[in-house]
Amino acid sequence: RITTIDSFITHSDPPTPNAGHNSMNSLTRPRALSLYRQLLRGAKKMPTPNRQNFVLKKTRAGFRANRNLDDPEDIDFHLRLADTNLDTVLVQAEHLSRIMSDPKYHSE
């Protein structure tokens, strides 16, 4: 199974008077911002500038596109998707770095 780095999310919380919604925001905002920062750090582990820039752009675009989500199920889905994408970025970074450091890769 191949997973691509298609969409990254995070969520910034608009102010709302609903107490239940605020408690949801107080839990999701730190998680979302943590995932966002981890994805940005993960981009730096990519072996080439093109791949680093790709992950950075996708992360930032996803953050902007989903920052106004307010449905708890939708937010949870996107947070889980971001977590999966983080795992994908880290695995790809390690794998590609290993491949590109192999002398055989450059000699063929």
Solvent accessible surface area in square Angstrom, and as a share of the most:
residue,aa,sasa,rsa
1,R,254,0.93
2,I,159,0.81
3,T,40,0.23
4,T,79,0.46
5,I,11,0.06
6,D,92,0.48
7,S,40,0.26
8,F,0,0.00
9,I,2,0.01
10,T,0,0.00
11,H,0,0.00
12,S,31,0.20
13,D,35,0.18
14,P,54,0.34
15,P,136,0.85
16,T,36,0.21
17,P,137,0.86
18,N,86,0.44
19,A,82,0.63
20,G,49,0.47
21,H,30,0.14
22,N,65,0.33
23,S,62,0.40
24,M,51,0.23
25,N,9,0.05
26,S,72,0.46
27,L,132,0.66
28,T,9,0.05
29,R,97,0.35
30,P,78,0.49
31,R,94,0.34
32,A,0,0.00
33,L,41,0.20
34,S,38,0.25
35,L,10,0.05
36,Y,39,0.15
37,R,115,0.42
38,Q,64,0.28
39,L,0,0.00
40,L,36,0.18
41,R,131,0.48
42,G,1,0.01
43,A,0,0.00
44,K,150,0.64
45,K,124,0.52
46,M,5,0.02
47,P,44,0.28
48,T,31,0.18
49,P,96,0.60
50,N,122,0.63
51,R,112,0.41
52,Q,54,0.24
53,N,71,0.37
54,F,100,0.42
55,V,1,0.00
56,L,36,0.18
57,K,143,0.61
58,K,64,0.27
59,T,1,0.00
60,R,97,0.35
61,A,51,0.39
62,G,8,0.07
63,F,37,0.15
64,R,132,0.48
65,A,83,0.65
66,N,22,0.11
67,R,97,0.35
68,N,112,0.58
69,L,31,0.16
70,D,88,0.45
71,D,70,0.36
72,P,63,0.39
73,E,140,0.63
74,D,47,0.24
75,I,0,0.00
76,D,51,0.27
77,F,100,0.42
78,H,31,0.14
79,L,1,0.00
80,R,129,0.47
81,L,52,0.26
82,A,0,0.00
83,D,62,0.32
84,T,56,0.33
85,N,3,0.02
86,L,10,0.05
87,D,79,0.41
88,T,16,0.09
89,V,0,0.00
90,L,67,0.33
91,V,100,0.57
92,Q,48,0.21
93,A,3,0.02
94,E,104,0.47
95,H,92,0.41
96,L,32,0.16
97,S,43,0.28
98,R,146,0.53
99,I,65,0.33
100,M,52,0.23
101,S,84,0.54
102,D,58,0.30
103,P,105,0.66
104,K,140,0.60
105,Y,107,0.40
106,H,127,0.57
107,S,90,0.58
108,E,182,0.82
